[in-house]
């Protein structure tokens, strides 16, 4: 692998974020902080504890995962869409870089931005509620795998989209609703049996449940199943990306 080429593309993408720091970093952190204030205060005043954890602390992993999923998809999709829109992607594709080096540069930068935001939100959450992290290594593993997987998904969306409307279609109509309904603000054990079964069909449940387990040792599903689901999503995303480059879908004129 040509690491110098990957680093150059990676640095270019990271520099683009620094030029729009208010939109890339400040805005997502403020939005997530508002969730802590609104949901932590409004709902937390009525629900004192969930599974023995204070409600404010209970929603911390879910809110971090909400931000991580949306930002990973957004960063990666915009990262590849704008070069396609402006035509500069052809310069990248004609450079002496393999397709996987191109993916590593774009997806690596998008995942890095999301991870930076995740750490900032994790630190910021301490200002609102006390929380513990029982399994820090697993927490880091869930963060990295989730950021990489959904950055790959964002890359796929940015390649597929042929306009700004399509670019926002999947994040707004699919990712965000699934995250809100995936146990971000509640445990699925609080639902009636029928809706528990329905909710288990939501793939985001496994991501949030596994991530919450790394904090408090509690989960709606087995953490091993959660980890297996993330690896499965990652493999599926890599397969689709490989197909895109093999066929030249939306990347070749």
N, C-alpha and C positions, 0 to 999 in steps of 0.2 A: 504494500500500500504506500502511495506517495503522501507521506505525512505532511510534507511542506505545503502541498496543494490543499489538503484538508484544513490545515491551520489557517491558510490564507482566506479560504471561503468562510471558515468559522469566525475569524476575526472580523471580516467584513459584515457578517450578519449581526454579530454582537455590537459592532460600532453603530449599526443602524438603530439598535435599541437605545443606545446611549444618547442618540440625537433626539429621541422622542421619549425621554425618561418619564415625563408626566403621564403619557398614555401607556407606556410599557410597564412601569413599576408603581408609580404613585397612585394611579387610578384603581388598579386591582386591589392594592392594599387597603385603600380607603373604603372601597366597596365591601370588602370582606369584614373590615372593622365595623361597618354599619350593621352587618348581620349579627355580629356579637352584641352590639348595643340593642338592636330591635328585638331579635329573637331571644337573646339571653335575658333581657329585662322583661319583655312582654310575656313570653311563654314561660320563662324561668320562674316568674312570680307565681305561676299556677302549677308548674311541674317542678317539684323540688329536686327529685332524684330519678335517675333511670338506671336500673341494675346496680344500685348502690353508688352511682357516680352523680355528682351535682350536675344539673342540666347544662349549666354554662360550660363545664369541662367536657361533658358528653358530646357537645356539638363541635368541639375544636377539630377533631380529625375529619369530620364530615365537611366542615367549611374549608379546611386546607385542601381536601380532595376535590371539592367543587371548584376552587380556584385553579388547582393544578390541571384538572381535565380541560376546563374551558380555555385556559391560557396556553396550554400545550397545543391544542388544536388550532387556536387563533394564530399563535406565533408561527407555527409551521406552515399553515395554509397561506398566510400573507407572504411568508418568506419565499415560497416558490411561485405564488400567483403573480406578484409584481414583476419579477424577471420575465415571466411568460407574457405578461401584458405589455411590457416595454420592449420585448424582443431580446433583451440581454441574456436570456437563458441559453440562447444558441451559442453565444461566446463561451459560456461555461461548458456546454456540452461538446464544443469543438476543441476545448483545451485538453492537454495530455493528462486527463483524469479518467479513472474508471467510473462507471455509474455508481458503484457503492461508495466511492470517495465523495462524489457529489452529494449522495444521500447523507453520508456521515457529516459533511460540512453543514448542510441545511438543518437536518434533524438534530444534530448535536448542539447547534446553537439554540434552536427552539427549546430543546429539553433543558439546556443550561439556564435559560431565562426563567423557565417555569420553576426549576429547582431553587433558583435564587429567590423568587417570589415566595415559594413555599417556606423557605427558611425565615424570610422576613415576617411572614404571617405567623409562623410558629413563635417567633420572638414577641411579636406584637400581641398575640393572644395572652401572653403572660401579664400584660397590663390590665386585662379584663378579668381573667379567671385563673386560679391555680390549677395546674394539671401535672400529671406524672407520665413518664415514658418508661414502661417496664422492659421493653425489648427494643432498645435503640438501634441495634444492627438490623433487625427485621423492619423497623420503621424506615431506615435509610434504603433498604432493599425495595420496599414497596414504593417509596418515592421515586427512585431511579427507574424501576421497571415501568411504573405508570407514566412518568414523564416521557420516557422513550417510546412507549407503545402509542400514546395519544399524539405525540409529535409525528410519528409515522402516519397515523390516521389523518392528521392535519395536512401532511405532505400529499397524501392521496386526494384529499378534498381540494387542495389548492391546484392539483394537476387536473382534476376532473372539472372544476368550475370554469365556465367561460364568461362569467360576469360577476359583479360584486354581489348581486342578489343570491346567486348559487353559493357564493363563498360563505354567506352567513346562514344559509338554509339549514345545514346539518347541525351546526353548533346551537342555533336558537331553537329549532324544532325537534331535535333529537337528544343531543348531549345534555343540555341544561334540564329539560323535563325529566330525563332518566335519572339525573343526579339528584334532583329534588325528591323524586319518588324512590330513591335508592337507599333511604335510611340516613340521609344527611342530618335531619332534625329529629329523628325518632328511631326507636328500635322496632324492627318488624314484628317482634314478639307482642307489641302493643296492638297489632291488627287482629281482626277476626281470622279464623283458620283459612277461610277461602281466600282472603286477600293476601295472607302470608304466602300461600302457594303461588298466587299470581305474581307477587313481588319477586319471588325467587327466579322468575323468568327474566328479570331485569339484570343484565350483566354488571351494572355499576354497583349493585348490592354487594357483590363479592369483593370489589375493590375497597369500598368504604368499610365493610365489615372486617376485612383483614387488616386494614390500616388502623382501625379503632382497637383491634386486639393488640397491636404493637404498643399502644398507649396504656391500656388498662387491663389487658388480659381477658376481656369479654368480647364476644362476637356473636353475630346472628348465624354464621355458618363457620365451619372449620377453617382455621387459617391456612391449612395445607391446601384445602380446596380453593381458597381465595388466591393463593400463590399460583396454583395450577392454572386457574382461569386467566390470570395476567400473562403467564407464559404462553397460553393458548392464543390469547389476543395478539400477543407480540409476534408469534409465528405466523398467524393469519395476515397481519399487516405486512410483514416481510415478504410473504408470498405474493401479495397484491403489488407491492412496490417492484418486486422482481419482474412480474408480468408487465408492468408499465414500461420498464426500461427495455424489456425484451421485444415488445411490440412497438415501442415508440409512441404509445398512446398519449395524445395531446402535447407531446414534447417535440415531435418532428413535424415540420410543415408539410 
